[in-house]
């Protein structure tokens, strides 16, 4: 009977949670979209199509697995999908991977507040680090309630900024091939197909524990399916609109740390100010989810030991965040995508085999 239940509020919560992981600093600032999508010109729409299918498959298979094993306290999704040896390797690898990603997010917060408000980048990044640590300490269920409410807000603002930009600059579609040549220097991979697959690896390998846990929090399979579909549709629409807006302004967005903030400010200074706050919320949502994924693995020393470990992780992330945001995205994000390729293949293979 549980499979037949479908609470609309639960669907929205799951969709919001699905979105929350992906809309970190790389996505919300436009850096991910520029490097993985816009830099390929018109082929960016093909990259988006690859990711739409991938979001549906990876999101559903990971969350369904969590839902079906919610009563198994010792369940480990890496062992389930990859076997004991490779799974154990991935358990340790994911820790290092997330430690690469968290500084990028924190650096994005510092860059945003510095670029728009003139706040010292180091102070801004320190404040974000403190908020993320506090969010982890309140527990997973409360964390999901917070970040799932932020996700739809980010998507809505991305729609608004992207849609207005497209309407305003629609006469520039003829210039996209020229702008794309300028953006091509920021490509993450030599081909658009590989870029599409890398983006899936970037999001679902480090986010696999989070998505499995999100599936465990679902009350029914129907809620889970609808939440995944809603989240995937919203994300891909947002990516497509944002990528088009960046392409139409390729002469100006190339080389910017925060291209979407430039687009928002171009529409109006007030919209740019509001979007900058929304951007910070998006960074907070993704970084908080990553913090949970890293620190929840540490069991030694009980609760006090876990708190000390979390403080240490937060401090390390802050130190690494002091490097250039744009450079961190360009180096770490493709690397994480490559690391996640084998895992993506294993999940999709087992997901279809299980069906």
C-alpha positions, -999 to 999 in steps of 0.1 A, spaced: 0 0 0 29 24 7 38 24 -29 4 39 -38 7 69 -14 17 102 -29 17 133 -8 23 164 -29 43 181 -2 66 151 0 71 152 -38 81 189 -35 104 181 -6 121 153 -26 123 174 -57 138 203 -37 163 179 -21 172 165 -55 179 200 -68 198 211 -37 229 190 -42 235 202 -78 229 239 -74 261 248 -56 285 276 -64 295 261 -98 259 258 -110 244 289 -95 272 312 -105 271 299 -140 307 285 -140 296 249 -144 271 258 -171 297 279 -190 324 252 -188 303 220 -193 275 234 -216 278 269 -231 314 264 -243 302 240 -269 279 265 -286 248 250 -302 259 215 -291 252 227 -255 216 216 -261 228 180 -268 249 181 -236 217 191 -218 198 162 -234 224 137 -222 221 151 -187 183 150 -186 184 113 -193 213 109 -168 195 128 -141 164 107 -144 183 74 -144 210 81 -118 186 100 -95 160 72 -96 183 43 -93 202 58 -64 171 70 -45 152 38 -52 181 18 -38 180 39 -6 142 35 -4 144 -3 -7 171 -5 20 158 20 45 155 -6 72 191 -19 67 212 1 91 244 -13 78 236 -7 41 264 8 20 255 18 -15 291 16 -28 293 -21 -18 258 -27 -33 267 -12 -67 304 -19 -70 311 -50 -49 332 -53 -17 367 -44 -30 358 -16 -54 331 -4 -31 356 -1 -2 380 18 -24 352 42 -34 342 48 3 377 63 9 379 80 -24 346 98 -19 360 114 12 390 129 -8 366 139 -36 343 158 -14 372 175 3 381 188 -32 346 201 -38 338 218 -6 366 244 -9 353 253 -44 318 261 -29 332 281 0 355 300 -24 324 307 -46 307 323 -16 337 345 -9 340 355 -46 303 364 -48 302 386 -17 335 402 -27 325 410 -63 290 424 -55 294 439 -20 331 445 -16 332 423 15 367 408 21 367 374 5 385 357 34 359 369 59 330 360 36 344 325 31 349 321 69 313 330 76 301 305 50 323 278 66 308 285 100 272 283 87 279 250 69 294 235 101 264 246 121 240 231 95 258 197 98 255 197 136 217 200 135 212 166 118 202 152 84 164 155 85 165 192 95 192 198 69 170 184 42 141 206 53 164 237 50 181 228 17 150 215 -1 133 249 4 163 267 -11 165 246 -43 133 259 -59 142 295 -51 175 292 -70 158 276 -99 131 303 -100 158 331 -100 178 313 -127 146 311 -149 140 348 -144 175 360 -151 179 336 -181 145 343 -196 148 381 -194 183 379 -208 171 358 -238 142 381 -245 165 412 -243 194 397 -264 174 375 -288 189 394 -317 223 379 -309 214 343 -317 232 348 -351 264 356 -331 264 324 -311 290 306 -333 314 335 -329 308 338 -291 312 300 -288 347 302 -302 356 326 -275 341 303 -248 357 271 -262 389 278 -242 369 270 -211 357 235 -222 360 207 -197 365 180 -223 375 176 -259 340 165 -270 305 175 -260 295 139 -253 323 135 -228 314 168 -212 278 156 -207 290 123 -191 315 141 -169 288 164 -156 269 134 -144 300 120 -127 306 153 -111 271 154 -95 262 118 -88 295 102 -77 301 127 -48 264 130 -42 256 93 -42 254 89 -4 232 120 -1 208 108 -28 206 73 -13 198 88 20 172 111 4 156 80 -11 154 64 24 135 95 36 107 89 10 74 74 22 65 57 -11 79 48 -44 54 70 -62 65 101 -43 101 92 -51 95 88 -88 76 121 -91 101 139 -70 130 127 -92 111 136 -124 101 171 -111 137 178 -99 153 167 -132 129 187 -154 134 218 -133 172 215 -134 175 208 -171 152 237 -180 172 260 -158 205 248 -173 192 252 -208 179 287 -202 210 298 -183 233 283 -209 215 302 -237 217 334 -218 255 330 -212 260 321 -249 241 353 -260 266 373 -239 296 352 -247 317 382 -255 313 395 -219 309 363 -198 341 345 -210 366 347 -182 341 359 -155 341 341 -122 304 346 -118 287 350 -152 251 347 -140 256 376 -115 268 397 -144 236 389 -163 214 397 -133 232 430 -127 229 438 -164 191 436 -161 190 457 -129 213 464 -100 184 455 -76 179 421 -93 216 415 -91 216 422 -54 187 398 -47 203 371 -69 236 374 -51 218 365 -19 200 336 -36 234 325 -49 248 324 -14 218 302 -3 225 278 -32 262 275 -22 251 269 14 227 242 4 252 222 -16 281 227 8 259 216 37 249 184 19 286 177 12 296 183 47 271 158 59 283 132 33 319 136 45 314 138 83 287 111 86 313 85 76 334 92 107 322 71 136 352 70 160 350 88 193 312 90 194 294 123 191 322 144 205 347 128 182 324 134 152 321 171 162 359 175 164 362 158 130 336 181 115 354 212 128 387 199 113 371 193 79 355 228 80 389 244 88 407 224 60 380 234 35 384 271 45 421 270 39 418 254 5 391 279 -5 415 307 -4 426 299 -40 410 314 -71 374 303 -75 375 301 -113 407 281 -113 393 257 -86 363 250 -108 383 245 -139 407 220 -122 387 201 -96 353 197 -113 364 178 -145 387 157 -123 358 146 -101 338 139 -132 365 115 -145 367 98 -111 330 92 -111 327 76 -146 331 40 -135 306 45 -107 280 60 -131 284 29 -153 280 5 -124 249 22 -111 231 23 -145 241 -13 -152 228 -26 -119 198 -3 -121 186 -18 -154 197 -54 -143 176 -50 -111 145 -40 -132 
